[in-house]
């Protein structure tokens, strides 16, 4: 709030890791980068501020800024082509002269006492520090004579931009913004809707959206396919071990039980299904499946020994209760610090994942103790389950 009162100050609030990721993805340290491409910098700056005013009131959008256009004093040397032709000076010769005279050209390296010094050719400072000195600089004509630079060029003192940003050779300015307490994709969709309905771009100007949402959409698709592949792999491994589709299906009942807790965890915390949260769900698959394996393998072993169904379910569940609780508590105790300290630097990724895993552990552990024995008993009573034993 204090910085916002200072005119011309543009700032964003975030974590170091998040800033690095944003800068790598879009070239700016913000979640969303709206890149405006065009030719006239002044016109682009006006359009950029129009875009800012259009989107600044969108829910969840914070730290909306436009690239600052800072002007500095400049001396511009503009070639007068008519006078250059009159004196027989080619434009290439003129550009080369200006470049060498004021920018300098390295001719060689001079070595003295095992040290290297560059030998640079350029005009004396008396001719480059003032506009009068630049105007009086002499340039060679085609017939060997010399004329002042001001006779073949317009030399003026103006104000110009301190820097010009380009991407793919095109000039650009960036309208950057962060997202708080809302999903990134939903905010981007609202931004696009507002800009399309309120901003009319001149010919030759265009907008490109960049930032985390692009990589997030791609990563979400990849993780979705990975999740399906993980579930399929788990099912095939369970079938190979138990030799029964139904037993494998009972064990996989733990997956929706874990998902319940993960979904509630997201709902009551950030409300955003992020990439770390999806990774947390995938992690839950393995933990929840292990709980089911502990119960079902023990049931099958007890039934092979001739134990009745009711005793199998009761004794098998009791025997494995400690192992299930120890597994859940070990993971939960390790994740609690990450879940509670999500605002600390470096925890932007670990915290959402930890919260999902904690919620899933809670529901899968509690419901697994009741749901799996009930389903196993029902299917066994109906003669659907083949009582084989794990090797």
N, C-alpha and C positions, 0 to 999 in steps of 0.2 A: 504493500500500500504506500509506503514511503517513496519507493522508487517510481511508482506510477505518477506521482505528483511532479516529477522533474520532466520538463518538455524535452522531447528528442531521445529519451531513454527507452530502449527496447530490451526486454529481458524475458527469460523463461526459467521456470522452476522445475527441476527434475533431478534424477540420480545420475552419477557418473557413467554407470554401465549403460543406462538407457540412452544417454546423450551420445555415447560412442556408437551404439547400434543405429540410432536415428541418423547420425552424420554419415555413417557408412552406407546406409540405404538411400538417402535422398540428398545428401550434401548439406543438410541443415540439422541443427541440434533440436529438433522438434518432431513430434509424432506424425504431423501432416505437413507436407510441403506442396503448396499450389504454385506451380511454375508458370509464369506469364512470359511468353516469347513475343518479340516484336522488333521494331527498328528504331523508333524514337523513344529515347530514355525518359524524357519529360512526360510524354503521353503514357508510357507504360507505368510511370509512378502514379499518375492520376487514376488510371484504371485499377492499379493495385490497391489504392486507398478506397476506391468504390467497392471492390471485392471485399476488403476488410470490413467496411461499414455494413455490407450485405450479410455477412456471416457471423459477425461478432456476437449477436444475440442468440445464436443456436445453443440449445441446452447441452451442457457438457463440454463446450469449447472454451478453452482458456488460453492465455498468453498469445493472443492474436497479434502478429507484428508484420510489417512490411519492410523489406530491405531498405535501410536508410540510404538516401542519396545525399552524400556530403560533397559540396562543391569547394574547390580550392582554386587559387589564382593560377592561371596558366598563360604562357605566351605561345600563340599559334602562328606558324609560318605557312601561309597559304600561297601556293605557286600561282603566278600570273602567267598563264600560258601564252597570251599574246606577246608580252614582253620577252618571255623566254624564247619564243620563235624569232622575235626581232633581233635578239643578240645571238641567235644560233645555239642556244643551250637546250639540250634534250632534257625531257622530264626525268629520265633515269639518271642523267648526270647531276641534275639539280638535287634529286633525292639522296644520291650518294654523298654529295657535298655536305648537305645539311646533317646527314647521319654521322659522317666522320668528324665534321667541324664541332658539333655540339655533343654528340654521344661518345665520340672517340673510337679508335680502331687499334687493336693490339697488333703491333708489328713483330715483336720478338720478345724473348726472355733474356735478361742480362744476369749473369751469375757473378757474385762477388762474395768472397769469404764463405763459400758453401751455402749461400743464400740466393734465391731466385727473385728477380724483380721484373715485372712486366714493363715493356717499353710501349707506351700508348701515344698515338698521334691525335691531337685535337687542338682547338684554338686556345690561345691564352685566355685566362679568366677575365682580362680586361674587356674582351669582346663577348663574353657570355653572361656576365652577371647583371647587366642592365639592358633594357630594351633599346636604348640608343646605341649601345655597343653592338648589339645584334644587327640593327639596321645598317650600321656602317661597315659591317663585314664585307670584304671583297670576294667576288666570285669570278672565275675565268670565263671569258667568252670564246667563241669559236676561232676568232682571229688573234688570240693571245692577249687581248686587253683585259682589264679588270673593271668591274662595275660594282657599286654598292648593292648589297643583297636587297635593300628596300626598293630598288628599281625593277627587280624581277619577281618580287613577292610582296604580299600584304602581311605585315607583321603587326599583330594586335595583341593587347592584353585583355584576356577574358576570364570568366569563371567556368570551370568544367568539373565533371564528376571525378572524384578521387580514384575510383576504380569502376570497371565495367565487367560484370559477370557474364560469362558465355557458356553455352553447352551445345555441343555439335555445331560450333561456329556461329550460333545464333545468340543475340543478346537476350538476357533474361533478368527478371527480378522475381523474388520469391516471397510469397505470403505464407508465413509459417504459423502453426498453432499446435497446442497440446490438447489432450483429452483427459478429463477427470470425471470419475464416477459415471461413466457410460461406455458402451462398447464402441470400439474404433470404427468398425464398418458402418454402424448406424449413423454416426456423426458424419462420415464421409458422404454417405448417401444424401443426408440433409444439405450438406455443403453444395454438392453437385446440383441438387434441385433448386436451391436458392440462386446460385450463379446462373444457371440456365434460364431461369425465369426473370432475372433482374439485370443481368449484364449482357450488353450487346457489343461484341468485339468488332473492331474495324477490320477491314480486309488486310491480311498479312499478319494478324495477331492470333495467337492460339494459347490454350491452357492445357497443361499436363499435370496430372495429380501424382504425387509421389509420397513415399514414407512407409511407415510400418505396415499399413493396411495391405499393400501389395504383397509383401512377403508373408503376411499373416494368412491371406487367402490361399496362397500356394502351399504354405506349411499345413494349413487346416486340411486341405485335400490330401496331402501326403500322409498326415497322421490318421485321417479317416481310413484310408486304405491299409495303413499299418495296423490299425485297431482290428479291422476285419480279418486281416491275415493272422494277427496274434490269437484271436478267438478260435479261428479255424485250426491253427497249429496246436493250441491247447486241447481242443476237442479230439484231434487225431492222436495226440500223445496219451490222452486219457483212455481212448478206445483201445489203443495198443496195449495198455497196461491192464485194463479191466476186461477186455474182450466183450464188452457189452455197451451198446449205444445208450441204453436207458440209464445205466449207472453213470456213464459220462455226462448224460443230460442232467441227472440229479446234482452232480458236482458243479456243473455250469450254472445251476440256479443261484449260486453265490454271486455271480456277476451282476444281475439286476439288484440283488440285495446291497451290493457295494455301491452301485450307481445311485441308489436312493440317497445314501448319505453324502455322496459327492455332490449331487445336484442341490441338496439342501444346504450344504456348506457354501456353495457358490451363491445361492439365493440370499443367504443371511449375511454374507460378507461383502464382496465387491459387486456381485450381480453380473459379472462379465465372464464369459467362457473364453478364456485366453489360451494361447498355445501351451504355457506351463500347466494350466488346468487340465488340458487334454492329455498331456504327458502323465499327469497324476492319475487320470482314469486308467490309462494303459498299465501303470504300475500296480494299480489295485487288482487288475485281472489275476496277476500271479499270486498276490497275497490271499485273495479271496478263494482262489482255486485250491490253494494248499489246505485251507481249513476244511473244505469238503473232502479232500483226499484223506485227511486224517480220520474223519468220521467213517466214511464208506469203507475204507480198507479194514478198519477195526470191526465194523459190522460183519463184513464178509468172513473175516477170520473167526469170529465168535460163532457164526452160524455153521461154519465148517466143523467146528468142535461139537456141534449138536445142541447149542444153546437155543432156547425158545426165542421167538421173535421179540416179544415184549422185553425179556431179559437182555436180549442182544442190544436193543435200542437204548435201554436204560444204562446198562453196564458200559456199553461202547461209548456212549456220550459222556458218561462220568469219567471214564478212563482218559479220554482225550481232551477234557475240558481244560485242564491245567496247561497242556501243550498249546491249545488254541489261544488261551488268554495270555500266555507268556509271549507268543509270537506277536500278538496284537499290541501288547504293552511295550515290548521292546521297540517296535517301529514307532509307536505313538510318542513315547518319551523322547525319542531322538528328533521327532519332527515338531514337537511343541515349540521349542525356541524359534525355529524358522517361521512357524505360523504366526507367532505373536509379535515378531520383530520385522514385519514386512516393510516398515518405513525406513529401515536402516539401509545405508548404501551397500549395494551388491545383492540385496535380497529381493529385487524386483521379480526375479524368475523363480527362486526357490519358494517364496512365501505362498503364491497361489497353488503351486503343486502340493506343498505340505498341507494346506487347508483341505484340499480335495481328498488326499490320502487319509487324513485324520477322520473326516466325515464318513468316508467309505469304510474305514476300519471299524468305526463305532457300530454302524448299522449291519455290516456283514457279519461281525463277530456275534452280536446279540441275536440277530435273526437266524443266523446259521444254526445256532444251538436248538432252535425250535422248528424251523422250516424243513431242514434236511431230514431229521428223524421222522417227522410226520409224513413227508412225501415217500421216504423209503418204506415206512410201514404200510402205507396205502398200496403202493405198487407190489410189495411183497405179498400182501394178503390176497391180491388179485392174481398172483402167480405170474406177474409180468417180468420180474427180475430173475435172472439166472444166477444162482448163488455159486459163483466161482471165487477162487482165492488168489490173491496176489502172490506171485512167485517171490 
